Amino acid sequence: MLLALDVGNTNTVLGLYDLASDKSVELIAHWRVSTHRTQTADEYGVLFVNLFNLHGLATDKVQDIIISSVVPPVESTLLQVCQDYFNVKPLFVEPGIKTGMPVLVDNPAELGADRLVNAIAAYEKYGGPAIIVDFGTATTFDVVSAKGEYLGGLISPGLGISADALFSRAARLGRVDIKRPEKVIGTNTVGHLQGGLYYGYIGLVDGILERMIAEMATDPRCSKGNGSPSSAPKIVATGGLATLIAEDSRYIETIDDMLTLDGLRLVFERNRGTDREGYRTGQAAQKKPVRPGKGRSQHRMS
């Protein structure tokens, strides 16, 4: 089993893959939990073990772990969790790892791991050219060429933190749920706020996509070749608010909630069997005694 972890500023998403299936790769289970920078390795460990137990899964079935993280303070904690609770040394998505995707930006090391694995998964599943929109703490836009090259992108404030900024700076405006209002022209303060947040953010997303599509239309890297004009990019959305925003977007075609996890699986498979600092992916780390109080779950997979 492969455990994939996508560590974001707000949430951490876990996915458990069965890579030994005779038919195809199978996503056995997935979870979304809050990311806490101050949480200890034991607190994370107990949480992860409980998630496995609730689904009748055994932690000792996990032979490999891959992690993408945009929260450096949590990485050493998760490394300890993987070693103490799973007896596995994880593979981190970081500079030097095999991705199979050329990164054509000024400084590839600056690119967030989650954005890169999103681009890899989108190209593998939907082809190119493509634009990936990830609705997280920040909303990111990433562009992939027709040949599977990462061309660049854009980062904008996420809808959640945009709303937080409004509520924290406007004393007479109370917090409201972020959802699609019944009509654009509101007749009360709640409706005014919901309409402004929802339709305002759709305007941001569609406005950026419109300009990206126009720019890609003149970029020969977005052409299928043979002298043909650049192809219209596939627009793929992921992240917690993707379904909400895509409903009224003029450009978003596909919602893929598992895009980042699938990208992590693909990166792992491209690095399987590679020695990295004493750890060979594709096999379990050398077993060591589990510290007192950290016994494995007795549940087994059916």
C-alpha positions as a Python dict, from the first residue, in 0.01 Angstrom:
ca = {
    (1, 'M'): (0, 0, 0),
    (2, 'L'): (107, 355, -74),
    (3, 'L'): (5, 639, 158),
    (4, 'A'): (5, 979, -14),
    (5, 'L'): (-7, 1300, 192),
    (6, 'D'): (-72, 1646, 52),
    (7, 'V'): (7, 1900, 326),
    (8, 'G'): (-150, 2240, 265),
    (9, 'N'): (-166, 2551, 480),
    (10, 'T'): (-524, 2480, 586),
    (11, 'N'): (-582, 2108, 528),
    (12, 'T'): (-383, 1788, 491),
    (13, 'V'): (-528, 1530, 254),
    (14, 'L'): (-438, 1162, 286),
    (15, 'G'): (-496, 892, 27),
    (16, 'L'): (-429, 518, 52),
    (17, 'Y'): (-356, 337, -275),
    (18, 'D'): (-342, -34, -349),
    (19, 'L'): (-66, -60, -609),
    (20, 'A'): (-79, -440, -617),
    (21, 'S'): (-427, -466, -764),
    (22, 'D'): (-445, -709, -1058),
    (23, 'K'): (-680, -486, -1255),
    (24, 'S'): (-577, -127, -1186),
    (25, 'V'): (-450, 107, -919),
    (26, 'E'): (-720, 152, -657),
    (27, 'L'): (-773, 438, -413),
    (28, 'I'): (-878, 248, -101),
    (29, 'A'): (-958, 543, 125),
    (30, 'H'): (-898, 916, 156),
    (31, 'W'): (-931, 1169, 437),
    (32, 'R'): (-907, 1547, 487),
    (33, 'V'): (-784, 1682, 822),
    (34, 'S'): (-675, 2021, 950),
    (35, 'T'): (-308, 2120, 927),
    (36, 'H'): (-170, 2235, 1263),
    (37, 'R'): (184, 2367, 1271),
    (38, 'T'): (214, 2317, 1648),
    (39, 'Q'): (71, 1966, 1662),
    (40, 'T'): (319, 1704, 1785),
    (41, 'A'): (421, 1383, 1608),
    (42, 'D'): (222, 1180, 1862),
    (43, 'E'): (-91, 1388, 1805),
    (44, 'Y'): (-66, 1340, 1428),
    (45, 'G'): (19, 974, 1476),
    (46, 'V'): (-283, 902, 1693),
    (47, 'L'): (-506, 1085, 1444),
    (48, 'F'): (-376, 888, 1146),
    (49, 'V'): (-398, 553, 1328),
    (50, 'N'): (-757, 629, 1433),
    (51, 'L'): (-851, 711, 1073),
    (52, 'F'): (-714, 375, 964),
    (53, 'N'): (-895, 196, 1246),
    (54, 'L'): (-1229, 357, 1162),
    (55, 'H'): (-1202, 210, 810),
    (56, 'G'): (-1084, -131, 929),
    (57, 'L'): (-738, -77, 780),
    (58, 'A'): (-404, -183, 923),
    (59, 'T'): (-114, 62, 936),
    (60, 'D'): (135, -220, 879),
    (61, 'K'): (-7, -264, 528),
    (62, 'V'): (157, 70, 435),
    (63, 'Q'): (490, -5, 268),
    (64, 'D'): (558, 336, 112),
    (65, 'I'): (470, 698, 184),
    (66, 'I'): (505, 1004, -38),
    (67, 'I'): (451, 1361, 87),
    (68, 'S'): (409, 1698, -83),
    (69, 'S'): (416, 1989, 157),
    (70, 'V'): (399, 2367, 143),
    (71, 'V'): (431, 2393, 523),
    (72, 'P'): (801, 2343, 613),
    (73, 'P'): (745, 2348, 995),
    (74, 'V'): (530, 2035, 968),
    (75, 'E'): (768, 1829, 755),
    (76, 'S'): (1001, 1712, 1032),
    (77, 'T'): (697, 1622, 1243),
    (78, 'L'): (548, 1411, 965),
    (79, 'L'): (882, 1244, 904),
    (80, 'Q'): (879, 1131, 1267),
    (81, 'V'): (515, 1017, 1236),
    (82, 'C'): (598, 803, 934),
    (83, 'Q'): (893, 642, 1105),
    (84, 'D'): (734, 588, 1448),
    (85, 'Y'): (381, 487, 1347),
    (86, 'F'): (432, 326, 1003),
    (87, 'N'): (798, 216, 1016),
    (88, 'V'): (847, 383, 678),
    (89, 'K'): (1080, 663, 574),
    (90, 'P'): (875, 885, 340),
    (91, 'L'): (966, 1021, 1),
    (92, 'F'): (922, 1400, -15),
    (93, 'V'): (844, 1582, -339),
    (94, 'E'): (1141, 1817, -354),
    (95, 'P'): (1409, 1937, -598),
    (96, 'G'): (1595, 1644, -749),
    (97, 'I'): (1303, 1402, -752),
    (98, 'K'): (1202, 1244, -1083),
    (99, 'T'): (881, 1397, -1215),
    (100, 'G'): (887, 1340, -1590),
    (101, 'M'): (777, 1701, -1645),
    (102, 'P'): (1015, 1979, -1756),
    (103, 'V'): (962, 2290, -1542),
    (104, 'L'): (1016, 2596, -1763),
    (105, 'V'): (1019, 2873, -1502),
    (106, 'D'): (1294, 3105, -1379),
    (107, 'N'): (1360, 2909, -1059),
    (108, 'P'): (1202, 2560, -1054),
    (109, 'A'): (1294, 2517, -686),
    (110, 'E'): (1040, 2788, -598),
    (111, 'L'): (746, 2595, -741),
    (112, 'G'): (519, 2448, -475),
    (113, 'A'): (520, 2068, -464),
    (114, 'D'): (140, 2055, -477),
    (115, 'R'): (128, 2264, -793),
    (116, 'L'): (379, 2041, -968),
    (117, 'V'): (199, 1717, -882),
    (118, 'N'): (-132, 1875, -992),
    (119, 'A'): (23, 1956, -1329),
    (120, 'I'): (164, 1603, -1364),
    (121, 'A'): (-171, 1442, -1284),
    (122, 'A'): (-369, 1673, -1513),
    (123, 'Y'): (-143, 1605, -1810),
    (124, 'E'): (-143, 1230, -1747),
    (125, 'K'): (-523, 1212, -1710),
    (126, 'Y'): (-648, 1480, -1951),
    (127, 'G'): (-359, 1566, -2182),
    (128, 'G'): (-236, 1909, -2280),
    (129, 'P'): (-244, 2196, -2311),
    (130, 'A'): (-417, 2242, -1977),
    (131, 'I'): (-483, 2492, -1700),
    (132, 'I'): (-519, 2360, -1346),
    (133, 'V'): (-704, 2571, -1089),
    (134, 'D'): (-655, 2464, -727),
    (135, 'F'): (-888, 2627, -475),
    (136, 'G'): (-701, 2619, -146),
    (137, 'T'): (-580, 2875, 107),
    (138, 'A'): (-450, 3047, -204),
    (139, 'T'): (-601, 2981, -545),
    (140, 'T'): (-334, 2873, -792),
    (141, 'F'): (-345, 2861, -1170),
    (142, 'D'): (-93, 2636, -1345),
    (143, 'V'): (-33, 2599, -1719),
    (144, 'V'): (90, 2285, -1896),
    (145, 'S'): (193, 2278, -2262),
    (146, 'A'): (75, 2039, -2530),
    (147, 'K'): (396, 1837, -2478),
    (148, 'G'): (361, 1815, -2101),
    (149, 'E'): (588, 2102, -1996),
    (150, 'Y'): (512, 2317, -1694),
    (151, 'L'): (501, 2671, -1838),
    (152, 'G'): (413, 2885, -1535),
    (153, 'G'): (109, 3014, -1357),
    (154, 'L'): (-40, 3257, -1110),
    (155, 'I'): (-127, 3278, -740),
    (156, 'S'): (-423, 3474, -604),
    (157, 'P'): (-571, 3503, -253),
    (158, 'G'): (-811, 3221, -177),
    (159, 'L'): (-1182, 3285, -132),
    (160, 'G'): (-1167, 3194, 237),
    (161, 'I'): (-888, 3434, 330),
    (162, 'S'): (-1041, 3706, 113),
    (163, 'A'): (-1361, 3674, 315),
    (164, 'D'): (-1164, 3670, 642),
    (165, 'A'): (-992, 3995, 545),
    (166, 'L'): (-1328, 4161, 477),
    (167, 'F'): (-1487, 4044, 802),
    (168, 'S'): (-1187, 4136, 1016),
    (169, 'R'): (-1155, 4490, 877),
    (170, 'A'): (-1522, 4586, 854),
    (171, 'A'): (-1659, 4622, 1206),
    (172, 'R'): (-2030, 4618, 1116),
    (173, 'L'): (-2016, 4319, 882),
    (174, 'G'): (-2074, 3979, 1042),
    (175, 'R'): (-1948, 3653, 904),
    (176, 'V'): (-2167, 3466, 657),
    (177, 'D'): (-2151, 3126, 491),
    (178, 'I'): (-1975, 3130, 159),
    (179, 'K'): (-2230, 2990, -82),
    (180, 'R'): (-2419, 3070, -400),
    (181, 'P'): (-2695, 3325, -326),
    (182, 'E'): (-3037, 3293, -482),
    (183, 'K'): (-2986, 3611, -685),
    (184, 'V'): (-2712, 3856, -768),
    (185, 'I'): (-2899, 4166, -643),
    (186, 'G'): (-2930, 4105, -271),
    (187, 'T'): (-3200, 4257, -52),
    (188, 'N'): (-3025, 4225, 285),
    (189, 'T'): (-2674, 4240, 424),
    (190, 'V'): (-2624, 3862, 420),
    (191, 'G'): (-2728, 3849, 54),
    (192, 'H'): (-2505, 4144, -30),
    (193, 'L'): (-2203, 3974, 127),
    (194, 'Q'): (-2270, 3633, -22),
    (195, 'G'): (-2327, 3777, -368),
    (196, 'G'): (-2014, 3990, -353),
    (197, 'L'): (-1796, 3706, -232),
    (198, 'Y'): (-1936, 3441, -464),
    (199, 'Y'): (-1981, 3631, -788),
    (200, 'G'): (-1682, 3851, -722),
    (201, 'Y'): (-1462, 3544, -694),
    (202, 'I'): (-1610, 3384, -1005),
    (203, 'G'): (-1526, 3707, -1184),
    (204, 'L'): (-1167, 3678, -1061),
    (205, 'V'): (-1136, 3315, -1171),
    (206, 'D'): (-1298, 3359, -1512),
    (207, 'G'): (-1113, 3684, -1575),
    (208, 'I'): (-777, 3517, -1514),
    (209, 'L'): (-870, 3212, -1721),
    (210, 'E'): (-986, 3430, -2010),
    (211, 'R'): (-651, 3610, -2020),
    (212, 'M'): (-452, 3288, -1984),
    (213, 'I'): (-644, 3123, -2269),
    (214, 'A'): (-582, 3426, -2492),
    (215, 'E'): (-209, 3423, -2411),
    (216, 'M'): (-182, 3049, -2471),
    (217, 'A'): (-352, 3088, -2810),
    (218, 'T'): (-40, 3266, -2941),
    (219, 'D'): (210, 3036, -2769),
    (220, 'P'): (345, 2768, -3008),
    (221, 'R'): (417, 2542, -2709),
    (222, 'C'): (41, 2503, -2667),
    (223, 'S'): (-3, 2372, -3021),
    (224, 'K'): (-37, 2003, -3106),
    (225, 'G'): (216, 2056, -3386),
    (226, 'N'): (199, 2018, -3766),
    (227, 'G'): (165, 2393, -3801),
    (228, 'S'): (-180, 2387, -3643),
    (229, 'P'): (-290, 2675, -3420),
    (230, 'S'): (-266, 2636, -3045),
    (231, 'S'): (-533, 2408, -2905),
    (232, 'A'): (-790, 2527, -2654),
    (233, 'P'): (-663, 2423, -2310),
    (234, 'K'): (-850, 2182, -2088),
    (235, 'I'): (-954, 2354, -1764),
    (236, 'V'): (-934, 2128, -1458),
    (237, 'A'): (-1033, 2241, -1108),
    (238, 'T'): (-949, 2082, -775),
    (239, 'G'): (-949, 2180, -409),
    (240, 'G'): (-1212, 2232, -142),
    (241, 'L'): (-1416, 2502, -319),
    (242, 'A'): (-1384, 2371, -675),
    (243, 'T'): (-1741, 2238, -693),
    (244, 'L'): (-1888, 2562, -558),
    (245, 'I'): (-1706, 2792, -802),
    (246, 'A'): (-1726, 2565, -1107),
    (247, 'E'): (-2106, 2578, -1100),
    (248, 'D'): (-2113, 2928, -1249),
    (249, 'S'): (-1771, 2945, -1414),
    (250, 'R'): (-1775, 2990, -1791),
    (251, 'Y'): (-1449, 2803, -1836),
    (252, 'I'): (-1404, 2524, -1581),
    (253, 'E'): (-1483, 2196, -1756),
    (254, 'T'): (-1370, 1926, -1514),
    (255, 'I'): (-1362, 1890, -1135),
    (256, 'D'): (-1115, 1635, -1002),
    (257, 'D'): (-1106, 1616, -622),
    (258, 'M'): (-833, 1348, -624),
    (259, 'L'): (-601, 1528, -867),
    (260, 'T'): (-324, 1601, -616),
    (261, 'L'): (-331, 1252, -465),
    (262, 'D'): (-318, 1098, -812),
    (263, 'G'): (-23, 1321, -895),
    (264, 'L'): (159, 1202, -585),
    (265, 'R'): (97, 842, -686),
    (266, 'L'): (236, 910, -1033),
    (267, 'V'): (548, 1076, -892),
    (268, 'F'): (600, 782, -656),
    (269, 'E'): (573, 534, -943),
    (270, 'R'): (831, 732, -1143),
    (271, 'N'): (1070, 714, -847),
    (272, 'R'): (1002, 352, -750),
    (273, 'G'): (1328, 167, -698),
    (274, 'T'): (1537, 484, -672),
    (275, 'D'): (1785, 507, -386),
    (276, 'R'): (1750, 833, -198),
    (277, 'E'): (1954, 882, 120),
    (278, 'G'): (1945, 518, 221),
    (279, 'Y'): (1578, 469, 144),
    (280, 'R'): (1469, 256, -150),
    (281, 'T'): (1116, 335, -258),
    (282, 'G'): (903, 40, -351),
    (283, 'Q'): (991, -157, -38),
    (284, 'A'): (922, -106, 329),
    (285, 'A'): (1184, 63, 540),
    (286, 'Q'): (1384, -160, 770),
    (287, 'K'): (1164, -246, 1063),
    (288, 'K'): (1262, -115, 1403),
    (289, 'P'): (1111, -166, 1746),
    (290, 'V'): (798, 41, 1796),
    (291, 'R'): (822, 272, 2097),
    (292, 'P'): (599, 188, 2397),
    (293, 'G'): (245, 310, 2342),
    (294, 'K'): (282, 300, 1964),
    (295, 'G'): (167, -52, 1892),
    (296, 'R'): (13, -120, 1556),
    (297, 'S'): (-358, -154, 1497),
    (298, 'Q'): (-484, -511, 1512),
    (299, 'H'): (-734, -448, 1231),
    (300, 'R'): (-660, -617, 901),
    (301, 'M'): (-778, -544, 552),
    (302, 'S'): (-1042, -777, 422),
}
